[in-house]
Each structure stands twice: as C-alpha cells, then as structure tokens.
Amino acid sequence: MNGIVAEEEIKQIIQHIFSDYRQGKNIDATRIYNKPDKAEVRIIVEKLFRIIYPGYFRDRSTRIVNPENSIAVTIEDAFYHLHQQVTLALDFCRKRGTMNEEERERESYRVCKVFFDRIPDIRKILETDLTAAFDGDPAAGCIEEIILAYPGFMAITVYRIAHELRKLQIPVLPRLMSEYAHSETGIDIHPGAEIGPYFFIDHGTGIVIGETAVIGKNVKIYQGVTLGALSTRGGQKLTGKKRHPTIGDNVTIYANASILGGDTVIGANTTIGGNTFITRSIDADTRVSMKNLEMEYRTRENEFRKEEIRQGDAWYYMI
C-alpha cells in the first residue's frame, strides 16, 4: 500500500471516530484530567498500607534512615495525592450539589484532614480483625504472615479505608479502592457495607458482600460466600434501599453459602453450612446445613454405586 494513501486513510479513520465522540453518549467524555485516576488511587492505597502498618510495607524509591522521618514523608505525600483525587471526585458528588474549583479545593482539604484524623480509629478496628484472623486460623504461623500474605486481610484493610471515605460522602474513590482489592484478591466488598470488629475472611476467593449488608462483630466467612440482593430489576429506583442481608454477632458462614435479601436477618451465634441458599431470616443459636445429598461413584467398567451424604454436621468441616 502506498504510504501517502495509508496516511490519508488513517486520518479518515481518526476523524470518523472523533465525530462519533460528539454524539452525546455517556462514554464520550474526552477530558482525561478532570476525573480520578485508577492508577493513582492504587498508589494512594499502597501508601496508606505503609502508614497503617509501619514496618511491614516500604517505599523502595526512598532511602531515609530514620523510620519516623520516612513515615512522615509518606503521610505528607499520601495526603497531597489523596487531596488531588478527592478534589476531582467531588465533581461527581450529587449529594453536595455544584461547587466551583475553590470550593472543591477547600472541601477536599477538609475531608482529607478528617480522614487522616481517623486513621488511628481504622488501625484500632484492624487490630481486632488481625486478632480474629490469628485466633481463627490454625494455619496462621504468625501475625506477620497474616498482614503480609492473607488476601482476606488485605481486602478487609482496603474496605476499612474505603468505608471511611464513603462515610465522608466521597464518590467514586471508595469504589475504585474496593475494586483494586477485588482485582488483587477475588474478594468483592462494597465500601457501603457496615462491618463490625473482629471480622475474619478465611481463604476468601469469590466472596461478595453487597452495599447494604450489615455484619456484626466476630463474624467469620469462608470462600465463595455471597451476601447479596434477591433482585436488582428495579435498577436506580432501589438506590438507598436495604437490599442485602444482616448478619448478627458471632456468626460463621461456610464456603459457597448464599444469603440474599434486605429483609433476611441471620441471628447471633448461628452457623450457616456450606452450599446453603438462604432467602429468609434465621433465628439466633441455629445451625443450618444441607441434608442428605447423594454422591455417585462410577468405575471404568461402568458400574456405579450411590452414597447418601448426611450433612447435618457439615458445619464442622474446616479447610
């Protein structure tokens, strides 16, 4: 193909796509510097990890001998970058109404100051989550292993951070943070969920916790659990309504259980067995499990036998 002809055709393609940008679709926004940046949000989360867990995570780009000086630099840097991203995010906050640039700057600074003032509170509740993880998992060799290696604990940490920003009515950023944790761990916790202290996620892959879920203290959840809505057909009309279940104190939910519905309440001290599907409330002090499943064994000679599996005690299993 002639180079000049190819160049002209490429220009035509570009103009064709640019003309499509001017059709008024929701995805047509081409101003790339007035929106929160996903990569920047990830970096902020990593900086906050270094602040929340001093000594466990470090910035390899800096060489500061004094640990306190290093943390002070990280705090200042994290504040600066979070302030930038919150300022951009406030453009999308319907609850606050329209603000000019100066108002957004002031409000962003106020929000960031409140958030950083709450970091000791975030650390306090994460200490309870760490205790729950160590006490609840015989495979945990030490506290350090949980902080450095457990995906469930990472997801909980990011949730605790994002939840505080959500309470401050910051749009977009909390969800970007939770989706970062989701992509890293396979655990999807909406920042709007209310989760009490001593929360433990074991293994974790495939867990989904919806926006309006409420979880009490000392709750333990295994992989594949869904705390979801019965239906989302109402779309935006359901915004702000209770769609996800309430889990009482001291509840254990085993692998692949699904608990659905905003009116569903799981009473305190209840154990939910694996693979259960629950759409109604369960009284306190109850053990719920699947019963009398059937397993089939088939040999190469095509002979087979069936074995009834009683799952009345399924809740005892541990991985």
N, C-alpha and C positions, 0 to 999 in steps of 0.2 A: 504494500500500500504506500502511495506517495505520502511523504512526511507532511507536506502542506495540507493535503486533503484530510489526513488524520487529525491534524491540529484544528482545522475548521469543524470537523465532526465532533471533536471533544468539546469545543466551545459551545456548539449547539446543544450537546447533552447537558452541559453545565447550566445554560440558560433555561433549558426545559425544566430542570429540577428546581432552579431558583424561582421560576414562575409558579411552580407548584407550592413553594413556600408562602406565596402571597395569597393563598386561597382561604385563609381564615380558619384553618383547622387548629385544634388544641395542641398538636405536636409541631406547630410552625414556628415556635419561639426560637429565634436565632441569636438573641443576646446571651452570650455564654458567660458573661462576667457578672450577672446580677442574680445568680442562683447559687445555693450551697453546692459545694464540690464534694462528691463522694470520696475521692482520694484524700482530700484534706480532712474530712470527717474521720476517716480511718486513722490518719496520723494523730489527730486530737485524741482519739480513744487510746491509742498506744501511749501517748504522753500521760494521760490520766491513769493508766495502769502503773506507770512509773511513779506517779505521785501517791497513788493508793497503796501500792506495795513497794515501798522504798527498799532497795537492795535486791529485789527479785528481777527487775527489768531495767535495762540501762540503754542509754543512747550511745551507740558506738561512734557517732560523729564528733563527740566532745571528749576532752581529756581534762577533767577537773579533779584534782586530788582530794579536795575536801568534799565529803559526801553531802554535807548540808548546802554548800555552795552549788553543787551540781543539781540538787533538788530545787533550790531556789531559782536557778536558771530555767529549769523545766516548768515550774509553776508559772513563772512570768511568761514564758513562751506559749504555754498552753492557754493561758488567759488571753493573750493577744490574738491567737488564732481562733479560739472559740468566739471571742468578741466579733471578729470579722464574719464568721459563719452565721452567728445569731443575727447580726445586722442584716445580712442577706435574707435569712429565713423569715424575718419579720415582715417582709414584703408579701408573704403568703398567709399571714395570720388574719383570718376573717373575724376572729373574736375581738381583735383590738381596733378594727377599722383602719382607715387610711392614715398613714403617717408620712411626713416628709423625711428627708435624709437626716436632718439634725435630730428629729425626734426618735428615729430608729437608732441612731448612734447612742443617744442618752439611755433609751430603754434597754438596748443591748448591754451597755456597761452595767446598768443596774441589775439585770438578770444574771450576768456573769458573776458579779460580786456576790449575789445571793447564793448562786450555785456553788461557788468556791467556798463560801462560808459553811455550806452544808457537807463538804467533803468529810469532815470528822464524823458526821452522822452516818454517811454512806459507809465509811470504814467500820463504824461500830456494828452495823447490821451485817456487813460482810464477815465480820469476825464470828458472828453466830452461824452464818452459813458454812464457814470453814469448820467450825466445831461439829456441825451436823454431818458434814461430809466425812470427817475423820472418824467420828463415833459410829457412823452408819455404814462404813465400808471396810470390811476386814482386809481388803486388798490394798488399802492405802498404807504405804510404807512409812510415810511421814507427812507432816503438814506441808513441807516444801513441795512434795510431789503433787499435792492437790492444786496448789497455786500455779505451778509451772506446767502441769501436764493434763489436768482434768478438763475436758471440754464443757462439762456441765457447769463447773465453777467459773469458767470464762464467760459462758452465756449468762450466768446469774450476775456476774460483775457488770457486764455491759448493760444488762437490764436495770440494775440498780442506778447506774449513771443516767441512762436514757429516761428512766421513770422520773427522776428529779427534774430534768429539763421539761418533760411532759407536764409535770405539775405546775411549772412556771409558764405554761401555755406557749411554749416554743414549738412552732410547726416544723415538719419535715425532718429536722435534725435527729430527734429521738428515733424516728423510724429508720433513717439511714444507719444509725448506730446499731439498732436491733437487727437489721438486715445484714450488716457486716458480721455480727456474731452468728447469724443464721448461716451465712455462706461458709464460715470457718468451722462450725460445729455440727450443723444439721439440726440445731435446736432453734425453734421459732417462738420467741416470747414477745408478745406485743407490749410496748412500753406503757400502755394504758392499764395493763393488768395490775391488780393490787395483791402483793405477795408479802406475807408476814415473815418474821425472823426464823432462823433455823430451817431454811429451805434447802433440800438436797435433791439433786438430779443425779441418778446413777446411770452410767453409760450415755444415755441422752439422745442418741441419734433418732430423728423422726418425731421428737416431741413438739406439739403445737399447743400454745396457750393463748387464747383469744383476748381481745381488747378489754372486755368487761368481766373477765374471770376474776374471782376473788378467792385467794388461797390463805388459809390461816397459818398459824405458827406450827413448826415442827412437822412439816409435810414432806413426804418422800415420794418421788416419782421416777419410774423406770422408763426405758426407751420405748418409743412408739406410742406414747400416751397422747391422746387428743382431748383437750378441754375446749370444745367448740360450740358453734351455734347449730340449732336444729335446721334453720333455713335462712338464707340471705336474699330471698327473692324480692323482698321489699326494697333492697338497694339503699339509697341515701335516706329513705324515709325511716330506716332503722337506726340512723346515727344518734348516738347518745342513749339508746335503749339497752337494757340489760339483755344480752344475747347468749352469754356464756355462763357456765355453772359456778356455784360457790362451793368451795371445799373447806370443811371445818378443820379444827386443830387436830394434830396427831393422826393424820390420815396417811395411809400408804396405798399407792396405786401402782399395780404391777404392769408388766410390759403389754403394749398394744391394746390397752383398755381405752374405750371411747366414752366420754361423759359429755352429753350435749344438752344445751338449752339454758336459757337465762333463769328459768324457774326451778331448775334442778339444784338441789342442795344435798351435799353429802355430809352427814352428821359427823361429829367429832369421834375420834377413836375407831373409825371404820377402816376396814381393809377391803380394797377392790382387787379381785383376782385378775390374772392376765386374760386378754382376749374378750373381756366382757363389753357389752354395749348397753349403756345406761341413759335413759331419757326421762327418768322420774326421780324424785328425791328418795334418799336412803336414810333411814333412822340412824341415830348415833349408836355406837357399840355394835356394829353389824359387820359380818363377813360375807362378802358377795363373791361368788365364783361360778364358772360354767360347770355343768354337771353331765356326766355320762356321755362323753364324746366317744367315737369309735375309730380305732386305728386299724388300717388294713395292711397286712404283710403278704407280699406276693413273691414266690420263688421263681427261679429260671424255668422250672417245669410247669409254670403257670398255676401251680397250686397256691392257695392262699388261705389265711385264717384271719379272723377278725377278733380284736381285743377291745373290750369296753374299758375306757379310761375314766375312772371316777375322779372328778376334780373338786370334790368337796373340800379337800385340803390343799388345793392348788396354790393358795396364797402363801404357803410355807416356803415355796421354792426361792432360791437365791442363785445369782449367777456369779 
